[in-house]
Amino acid sequence: MANNGYGRSLKLMGTLSILGVSLCATTAAWSQAYPSKPVRVINAFAPGGPNDLIARPVLEGLTKTMGQQFILENKPGANGNIGTQEVVRATPDGYTLLFVTFSQLTINPVLYKLPFDPVKDLAPIVLVTQANSAVVANAGVPAATMKEFIAHARANPGKVTFSSSGNGSQPQLGGELLAMLTQTKMVHVPYKGGGPALTAVVAGEVDFIVQSPGLAFPNIRAGKLKVLVVAGSRRLPLAPDAPTAEEIGLPEFKSRASTGFMAPARTPRPIIDRLNAEITRYLNTPEARKYFADAGYDLIPGTPEEFTRYQLDELARWSAVAKSANIQVE
């Protein structure tokens, strides 16, 4: 009897082993077969902004290496919520993806009653870029340093203004965080988009904006704008003379714009892993590294699990800022 039982055990183990090999082979084949048709990638903001500049070269790289078109579609509205919801509702088969700015994941859940949960209803694929924001001021602001700027704001409560791409946007949160940390009263002026918000600073309609200086670099070089401080722990190559927040005694002043790719929840993990590998491979090419460095972005690819940890950390931080500043959106 013992021998028969042992034989049956060996037979069962052999069957399970065959099934396991078969499953692995099927999974690998599934992954390699994807994609078999064009892939839509939703950008939930208007064309011509930073998302387009970041996503398009990545999608061109994927089109070359994966043999199918990866097509960027702009679906703006409601601070990114409309495009995000379209991806949440899409079939989780890898043919509808989301190129996401982290404000969609970490600020919108605090400010809006969303019909979806960005943590539960979206599957992270890979992080792409991170850009530390900076205080970018009009050249005419009467302050040569951040210390002088803070003193100026304290001496003129309610008169120093900062722009943003709209209520609830990353630049607004950055400006509100700066006002909280420096105990100053500064006035937020929302605009319809990042371009108009930056143009307002150049024109002197407002005093400053908190955003990555990459888009502002031509005006910085022309002397129309100046960078007073970097909202992070590392100086920026685009503004090497601007000190970091840590260097001026504001270590908690951290604001960074991050991007990544996501898919609808329940997208098969083999597809997630294939996309992660292909995007990471592209980001590690010399041409990609040069392109993003010249544009002022750090590349931060990693695993889907690292994406999730990053998302939850940012969500906790900006939730606290939004609640403390009592930010309301219409």
C-alpha positions as a Markdown table, in Angstrom:
| # | Residue | x | y | z |
|---|---|---|---|---|
| 1 | Met | 0.0 | 0.0 | 0.0 |
| 2 | Ala | 2.8 | 2.3 | 0.9 |
| 3 | Asn | 4.5 | 1.7 | -2.4 |
| 4 | Asn | 1.2 | 2.3 | -4.3 |
| 5 | Gly | 0.7 | 5.6 | -2.4 |
| 6 | Tyr | 4.3 | 6.6 | -3.1 |
| 7 | Gly | 3.8 | 5.8 | -6.8 |
| 8 | Arg | 0.6 | 7.9 | -6.9 |
| 9 | Ser | 2.4 | 10.8 | -5.2 |
| 10 | Leu | 5.1 | 10.7 | -7.8 |
| 11 | Lys | 2.6 | 10.5 | -10.6 |
| 12 | Leu | 0.7 | 13.5 | -9.1 |
| 13 | Met | 3.9 | 15.5 | -8.7 |
| 14 | Gly | 4.8 | 14.7 | -12.3 |
| 15 | Thr | 1.4 | 15.9 | -13.5 |
| 16 | Leu | 1.6 | 19.1 | -11.5 |
| 17 | Ser | 5.1 | 19.7 | -12.9 |
| 18 | Ile | 3.8 | 19.3 | -16.4 |
| 19 | Leu | 0.9 | 21.6 | -15.7 |
| 20 | Gly | 3.3 | 24.2 | -14.2 |
| 21 | Val | 5.6 | 24.1 | -17.3 |
| 22 | Ser | 2.5 | 24.3 | -19.6 |
| 23 | Leu | 1.2 | 27.3 | -17.6 |
| 24 | Cys | 4.6 | 29.1 | -17.8 |
| 25 | Ala | 4.8 | 28.4 | -21.5 |
| 26 | Thr | 1.3 | 29.7 | -22.0 |
| 27 | Thr | 2.0 | 32.8 | -20.0 |
| 28 | Ala | 5.3 | 33.4 | -21.9 |
| 29 | Ala | 3.5 | 33.0 | -25.2 |
| 30 | Trp | 0.7 | 35.3 | -24.2 |
| 31 | Ser | 3.2 | 38.0 | -23.2 |
| 32 | Gln | 5.2 | 37.6 | -26.4 |
| 33 | Ala | 2.0 | 37.7 | -28.6 |
| 34 | Tyr | 1.1 | 41.1 | -27.1 |
| 35 | Pro | 0.4 | 43.5 | -28.8 |
| 36 | Ser | -1.4 | 42.1 | -31.8 |
| 37 | Lys | -3.1 | 45.5 | -32.7 |
| 38 | Pro | -2.5 | 49.2 | -32.0 |
| 39 | Val | -2.5 | 50.4 | -28.4 |
| 40 | Arg | -4.3 | 53.5 | -27.2 |
| 41 | Val | -2.5 | 55.6 | -24.6 |
| 42 | Ile | -4.6 | 58.3 | -23.0 |
| 43 | Asn | -3.1 | 61.6 | -21.9 |
| 44 | Ala | -5.8 | 63.2 | -19.7 |
| 45 | Phe | -4.6 | 66.7 | -20.4 |
| 46 | Ala | -4.5 | 69.1 | -23.4 |
| 47 | Pro | -2.0 | 68.6 | -26.2 |
| 48 | Gly | 1.2 | 70.6 | -26.2 |
| 49 | Gly | 2.0 | 70.3 | -22.5 |
| 50 | Pro | 4.7 | 68.5 | -20.6 |
| 51 | Asn | 2.9 | 65.1 | -20.8 |
| 52 | Asp | 3.1 | 65.2 | -24.6 |
| 53 | Leu | 6.8 | 66.0 | -24.5 |
| 54 | Ile | 7.5 | 63.1 | -22.2 |
| 55 | Ala | 5.1 | 60.4 | -23.5 |
| 56 | Arg | 5.6 | 60.8 | -27.3 |
| 57 | Pro | 9.2 | 59.7 | -27.5 |
| 58 | Val | 8.5 | 56.7 | -25.3 |
| 59 | Leu | 5.6 | 55.6 | -27.4 |
| 60 | Glu | 7.7 | 56.0 | -30.6 |
| 61 | Gly | 10.3 | 53.7 | -29.0 |
| 62 | Leu | 7.6 | 51.2 | -28.1 |
| 63 | Thr | 6.2 | 51.3 | -31.6 |
| 64 | Lys | 9.6 | 50.4 | -33.0 |
| 65 | Thr | 10.4 | 47.6 | -30.6 |
| 66 | Met | 7.0 | 46.0 | -30.1 |
| 67 | Gly | 5.8 | 46.1 | -33.7 |
| 68 | Gln | 2.5 | 47.9 | -33.2 |
| 69 | Gln | 1.5 | 51.5 | -33.1 |
| 70 | Phe | 1.3 | 53.1 | -29.6 |
| 71 | Ile | -1.0 | 56.1 | -30.2 |
| 72 | Leu | -1.3 | 59.0 | -27.8 |
| 73 | Glu | -4.8 | 60.4 | -27.4 |
| 74 | Asn | -5.5 | 63.6 | -25.5 |
| 75 | Lys | -8.7 | 63.5 | -23.4 |
| 76 | Pro | -8.5 | 66.6 | -21.2 |
| 77 | Gly | -11.0 | 67.8 | -18.7 |
| 78 | Ala | -11.7 | 68.0 | -14.9 |
| 79 | Asn | -8.0 | 68.2 | -14.0 |
| 80 | Gly | -7.3 | 64.8 | -15.6 |
| 81 | Asn | -10.3 | 63.0 | -14.2 |
| 82 | Ile | -12.2 | 62.5 | -17.5 |
| 83 | Gly | -9.3 | 60.7 | -19.3 |
| 84 | Thr | -8.4 | 58.7 | -16.2 |
| 85 | Gln | -12.0 | 57.5 | -15.9 |
| 86 | Glu | -12.0 | 56.3 | -19.5 |
| 87 | Val | -9.0 | 54.1 | -18.8 |
| 88 | Val | -10.5 | 52.8 | -15.5 |
| 89 | Arg | -13.6 | 51.7 | -17.5 |
| 90 | Ala | -11.6 | 50.2 | -20.4 |
| 91 | Thr | -11.3 | 46.4 | -21.0 |
| 92 | Pro | -8.2 | 45.3 | -19.0 |
| 93 | Asp | -6.4 | 43.7 | -22.0 |
| 94 | Gly | -3.4 | 46.0 | -22.4 |
| 95 | Tyr | -4.8 | 47.9 | -25.4 |
| 96 | Thr | -5.9 | 51.0 | -23.4 |
| 97 | Leu | -3.3 | 52.5 | -21.2 |
| 98 | Leu | -2.9 | 55.8 | -19.2 |
| 99 | Phe | 0.0 | 58.1 | -19.3 |
| 100 | Val | -0.4 | 59.7 | -15.9 |
| 101 | Thr | 0.8 | 62.8 | -14.1 |
| 102 | Phe | 0.9 | 62.2 | -10.4 |
| 103 | Ser | -1.5 | 65.0 | -9.6 |
| 104 | Gln | -4.2 | 62.7 | -11.0 |
| 105 | Leu | -3.2 | 60.0 | -8.4 |
| 106 | Thr | -2.3 | 62.1 | -5.4 |
| 107 | Ile | -4.2 | 65.4 | -5.5 |
| 108 | Asn | -7.4 | 64.7 | -7.3 |
| 109 | Pro | -8.6 | 62.0 | -4.8 |
| 110 | Val | -8.4 | 64.7 | -2.0 |
| 111 | Leu | -10.2 | 67.4 | -3.9 |
| 112 | Tyr | -12.9 | 65.6 | -5.9 |
| 113 | Lys | -15.5 | 63.0 | -5.3 |
| 114 | Leu | -14.2 | 60.5 | -7.8 |
| 115 | Pro | -16.3 | 57.7 | -9.3 |
| 116 | Phe | -13.2 | 55.5 | -9.1 |
| 117 | Asp | -10.2 | 54.8 | -6.8 |
| 118 | Pro | -6.8 | 55.5 | -8.4 |
| 119 | Val | -5.2 | 53.0 | -6.1 |
| 120 | Lys | -7.6 | 50.1 | -6.6 |
| 121 | Asp | -8.9 | 50.7 | -10.1 |
| 122 | Leu | -5.6 | 51.3 | -11.9 |
| 123 | Ala | -2.6 | 49.0 | -12.2 |
| 124 | Pro | 0.9 | 50.6 | -12.2 |
| 125 | Ile | 3.2 | 49.7 | -15.0 |
| 126 | Val | 6.3 | 51.8 | -14.6 |
| 127 | Leu | 7.4 | 55.2 | -13.4 |
| 128 | Val | 9.0 | 57.4 | -16.1 |
| 129 | Thr | 10.1 | 60.8 | -15.0 |
| 130 | Gln | 10.5 | 63.0 | -12.0 |
| 131 | Ala | 11.3 | 66.7 | -12.1 |
| 132 | Asn | 11.8 | 68.7 | -8.9 |
| 133 | Ser | 9.9 | 71.9 | -9.0 |
| 134 | Ala | 11.4 | 75.3 | -8.3 |
| 135 | Val | 10.3 | 78.8 | -7.3 |
| 136 | Val | 10.4 | 80.5 | -10.7 |
| 137 | Ala | 9.9 | 84.3 | -10.3 |
| 138 | Asn | 9.5 | 87.3 | -12.5 |
| 139 | Ala | 12.8 | 89.1 | -13.0 |
| 140 | Gly | 11.3 | 92.2 | -11.5 |
| 141 | Val | 10.4 | 90.7 | -8.1 |
| 142 | Pro | 12.4 | 92.8 | -5.6 |
| 143 | Ala | 14.4 | 89.8 | -4.2 |
| 144 | Ala | 17.7 | 88.3 | -5.4 |
| 145 | Thr | 17.6 | 85.4 | -3.0 |
| 146 | Met | 14.9 | 83.2 | -1.5 |
| 147 | Lys | 15.7 | 84.7 | 1.9 |
| 148 | Glu | 15.0 | 88.2 | 0.6 |
| 149 | Phe | 11.8 | 86.9 | -1.2 |
| 150 | Ile | 10.4 | 85.5 | 2.1 |
| 151 | Ala | 11.2 | 88.7 | 3.8 |
| 152 | His | 9.4 | 90.6 | 1.0 |
| 153 | Ala | 6.3 | 88.3 | 1.3 |
| 154 | Arg | 6.2 | 88.8 | 5.1 |
| 155 | Ala | 6.4 | 92.6 | 4.7 |
| 156 | Asn | 3.6 | 92.6 | 2.1 |
| 157 | Pro | 1.0 | 90.1 | 3.3 |
| 158 | Gly | -1.6 | 89.3 | 0.6 |
| 159 | Lys | 0.2 | 91.2 | -2.1 |
| 160 | Val | 2.6 | 88.5 | -3.4 |
| 161 | Thr | 0.9 | 86.3 | -6.0 |
| 162 | Phe | 1.6 | 82.9 | -7.6 |
| 163 | Ser | 0.0 | 81.3 | -10.6 |
| 164 | Ser | -1.0 | 77.7 | -11.4 |
| 165 | Ser | -2.6 | 75.7 | -14.2 |
| 166 | Gly | -5.8 | 75.6 | -12.2 |
| 167 | Asn | -7.4 | 74.9 | -8.9 |
| 168 | Gly | -6.1 | 71.7 | -7.4 |
| 169 | Ser | -3.1 | 71.5 | -9.7 |
| 170 | Gln | 0.5 | 70.7 | -8.6 |
| 171 | Pro | 1.7 | 74.3 | -8.9 |
| 172 | Gln | -1.1 | 75.5 | -6.6 |
| 173 | Leu | -0.2 | 72.8 | -4.0 |
| 174 | Gly | 3.5 | 73.8 | -4.3 |
| 175 | Gly | 2.7 | 77.5 | -3.7 |
| 176 | Glu | 0.4 | 76.7 | -0.8 |
| 177 | Leu | 3.1 | 74.5 | 0.7 |
| 178 | Leu | 5.6 | 77.3 | 0.4 |
| 179 | Ala | 3.2 | 79.8 | 2.1 |
| 180 | Met | 2.6 | 77.3 | 5.0 |
| 181 | Leu | 6.2 | 76.6 | 5.6 |
| 182 | Thr | 7.3 | 80.3 | 5.5 |
| 183 | Gln | 4.3 | 81.5 | 7.4 |
| 184 | Thr | 3.4 | 84.0 | 4.7 |
| 185 | Lys | 0.1 | 85.1 | 3.2 |
| 186 | Met | 0.4 | 84.7 | -0.6 |
| 187 | Val | -2.5 | 84.8 | -3.1 |
| 188 | His | -3.1 | 82.0 | -5.6 |
| 189 | Val | -4.2 | 83.0 | -9.2 |
| 190 | Pro | -5.4 | 80.0 | -11.3 |
| 191 | Tyr | -5.0 | 80.0 | -15.1 |
| 192 | Lys | -6.4 | 77.6 | -17.7 |
| 193 | Gly | -3.3 | 75.5 | -18.3 |
| 194 | Gly | 0.4 | 75.5 | -17.5 |
| 195 | Gly | 1.4 | 77.6 | -20.5 |
| 196 | Pro | -0.8 | 80.6 | -19.6 |
| 197 | Ala | 0.3 | 80.3 | -16.0 |
| 198 | Leu | 3.9 | 80.6 | -16.9 |
| 199 | Thr | 3.2 | 83.4 | -19.4 |
| 200 | Ala | 1.6 | 85.3 | -16.6 |
| 201 | Val | 4.8 | 85.2 | -14.6 |
| 202 | Val | 6.8 | 86.3 | -17.6 |
| 203 | Ala | 4.4 | 89.2 | -18.1 |
| 204 | Gly | 4.5 | 90.2 | -14.5 |
| 205 | Glu | 0.8 | 89.6 | -13.9 |
| 206 | Val | 1.8 | 87.4 | -11.0 |
| 207 | Asp | 5.1 | 87.2 | -9.0 |
| 208 | Phe | 6.0 | 83.5 | -9.3 |
| 209 | Ile | 5.1 | 79.9 | -10.0 |
| 210 | Val | 6.2 | 76.6 | -8.4 |
| 211 | Gln | 7.0 | 74.2 | -11.3 |
| 212 | Ser | 9.8 | 72.5 | -13.0 |
| 213 | Pro | 12.1 | 75.1 | -14.6 |
| 214 | Gly | 12.4 | 73.1 | -17.8 |
| 215 | Leu | 9.6 | 74.8 | -19.6 |
| 216 | Ala | 10.7 | 78.1 | -18.3 |
| 217 | Phe | 14.3 | 77.7 | -19.3 |
| 218 | Pro | 14.2 | 79.9 | -22.5 |
| 219 | Asn | 12.8 | 82.8 | -20.4 |
| 220 | Ile | 15.3 | 82.2 | -17.6 |
| 221 | Arg | 18.2 | 82.3 | -20.1 |
| 222 | Ala | 16.7 | 85.5 | -21.6 |
| 223 | Gly | 16.7 | 87.1 | -18.1 |
| 224 | Lys | 12.9 | 87.4 | -17.9 |
| 225 | Leu | 12.6 | 84.9 | -15.1 |
| 226 | Lys | 14.8 | 83.8 | -12.2 |
| 227 | Val | 15.0 | 80.6 | -10.1 |
| 228 | Leu | 15.1 | 81.4 | -6.4 |
| 229 | Val | 15.1 | 77.9 | -4.9 |
| 230 | Val | 14.7 | 74.2 | -5.9 |
| 231 | Ala | 11.9 | 72.4 | -4.1 |
| 232 | Gly | 14.1 | 69.3 | -3.5 |
| 233 | Ser | 17.4 | 68.0 | -2.2 |
| 234 | Arg | 19.5 | 68.3 | -5.3 |
| 235 | Arg | 20.5 | 71.3 | -7.4 |
| 236 | Leu | 19.2 | 71.4 | -11.0 |
| 237 | Pro | 21.6 | 71.4 | -14.0 |
| 238 | Leu | 19.3 | 73.9 | -15.7 |
| 239 | Ala | 19.7 | 76.3 | -12.7 |
| 240 | Pro | 23.0 | 75.4 | -11.0 |
| 241 | Asp | 23.2 | 78.6 | -9.0 |
| 242 | Ala | 19.8 | 78.1 | -7.4 |
| 243 | Pro | 20.1 | 76.6 | -3.9 |
| 244 | Thr | 18.0 | 73.7 | -2.7 |
| 245 | Ala | 15.3 | 74.0 | -0.1 |
| 246 | Glu | 17.5 | 72.1 | 2.3 |
| 247 | Glu | 20.4 | 74.5 | 1.8 |
| 248 | Ile | 18.2 | 77.5 | 2.8 |
| 249 | Gly | 16.7 | 75.8 | 5.8 |
| 250 | Leu | 13.4 | 74.6 | 4.3 |
| 251 | Pro | 13.9 | 70.8 | 4.1 |
| 252 | Glu | 10.2 | 70.1 | 4.0 |
| 253 | Phe | 9.7 | 72.2 | 0.9 |
| 254 | Lys | 9.5 | 69.4 | -1.6 |
| 255 | Ser | 7.5 | 69.5 | -4.8 |
| 256 | Arg | 8.1 | 67.2 | -7.7 |
| 257 | Ala | 6.2 | 66.5 | -10.9 |
| 258 | Ser | 6.3 | 62.8 | -11.7 |
| 259 | Thr | 4.9 | 60.7 | -14.5 |
| 260 | Gly | 4.3 | 57.1 | -15.4 |
| 261 | Phe | 2.2 | 54.5 | -17.3 |
| 262 | Met | -0.8 | 52.7 | -15.9 |
| 263 | Ala | -3.4 | 50.2 | -17.1 |
| 264 | Pro | -6.9 | 49.3 | -15.9 |
| 265 | Ala | -6.9 | 47.1 | -12.8 |
| 266 | Arg | -6.9 | 43.3 | -13.6 |
| 267 | Thr | -4.8 | 43.8 | -16.7 |
| 268 | Pro | -2.8 | 40.4 | -16.9 |
| 269 | Arg | 0.5 | 40.6 | -15.1 |
| 270 | Pro | 2.4 | 39.2 | -18.1 |
| 271 | Ile | 1.3 | 42.2 | -20.1 |
| 272 | Ile | 2.3 | 44.6 | -17.3 |
| 273 | Asp | 5.7 | 43.0 | -17.0 |
| 274 | Arg | 6.3 | 43.1 | -20.8 |
| 275 | Leu | 5.4 | 46.8 | -21.0 |
| 276 | Asn | 7.6 | 47.5 | -17.9 |
| 277 | Ala | 10.5 | 45.8 | -19.5 |
| 278 | Glu | 10.2 | 47.5 | -22.9 |
| 279 | Ile | 9.7 | 51.0 | -21.5 |
| 280 | Thr | 12.6 | 50.5 | -19.1 |
| 281 | Arg | 14.8 | 49.3 | -22.0 |
| 282 | Tyr | 13.9 | 52.4 | -24.0 |
| 283 | Leu | 14.6 | 54.8 | -21.0 |
| 284 | Asn | 18.0 | 53.3 | -20.6 |
| 285 | Thr | 19.1 | 54.0 | -24.2 |
| 286 | Pro | 21.6 | 56.8 | -24.7 |
| 287 | Glu | 19.2 | 58.9 | -26.9 |
| 288 | Ala | 16.5 | 58.7 | -24.2 |
| 289 | Arg | 18.8 | 59.6 | -21.4 |
| 290 | Lys | 20.1 | 62.7 | -23.3 |
| 291 | Tyr | 16.6 | 63.8 | -24.4 |
| 292 | Phe | 15.2 | 63.8 | -20.9 |
| 293 | Ala | 18.3 | 65.2 | -19.3 |
| 294 | Asp | 18.3 | 68.1 | -21.7 |
| 295 | Ala | 14.6 | 68.7 | -20.9 |
| 296 | Gly | 15.4 | 68.8 | -17.1 |
| 297 | Tyr | 13.8 | 65.4 | -16.2 |
| 298 | Asp | 15.2 | 62.6 | -14.1 |
| 299 | Leu | 14.4 | 59.1 | -15.2 |
| 300 | Ile | 13.1 | 56.8 | -12.4 |
| 301 | Pro | 11.9 | 53.5 | -13.9 |
| 302 | Gly | 11.4 | 50.6 | -11.5 |
| 303 | Thr | 9.0 | 47.8 | -10.7 |
| 304 | Pro | 5.2 | 48.1 | -10.5 |
| 305 | Glu | 5.5 | 47.6 | -6.7 |
| 306 | Glu | 7.9 | 50.5 | -6.4 |
| 307 | Phe | 5.4 | 52.6 | -8.4 |
| 308 | Thr | 2.7 | 51.8 | -5.8 |
| 309 | Arg | 4.9 | 52.8 | -2.8 |
| 310 | Tyr | 5.8 | 56.0 | -4.5 |
| 311 | Gln | 2.2 | 56.7 | -5.2 |
| 312 | Leu | 1.1 | 56.1 | -1.6 |
| 313 | Asp | 3.9 | 58.3 | -0.2 |
| 314 | Glu | 2.9 | 61.2 | -2.5 |
| 315 | Leu | -0.8 | 60.8 | -1.8 |
| 316 | Ala | -0.2 | 61.0 | 2.0 |
| 317 | Arg | 2.0 | 64.2 | 1.7 |
| 318 | Trp | -0.3 | 66.2 | -0.7 |
| 319 | Ser | -3.4 | 65.1 | 1.2 |
| 320 | Ala | -2.0 | 66.8 | 4.2 |
| 321 | Val | -1.2 | 70.0 | 2.3 |
| 322 | Ala | -4.6 | 70.2 | 0.6 |
| 323 | Lys | -6.5 | 69.8 | 3.8 |
| 324 | Ser | -4.3 | 72.2 | 5.8 |
| 325 | Ala | -4.6 | 74.9 | 3.1 |
| 326 | Asn | -8.4 | 74.1 | 2.8 |
| 327 | Ile | -8.1 | 74.0 | -1.0 |
| 328 | Gln | -11.5 | 73.9 | -2.7 |
| 329 | Val | -12.3 | 73.1 | -6.4 |
| 330 | Glu | -15.5 | 74.1 | -8.2 |
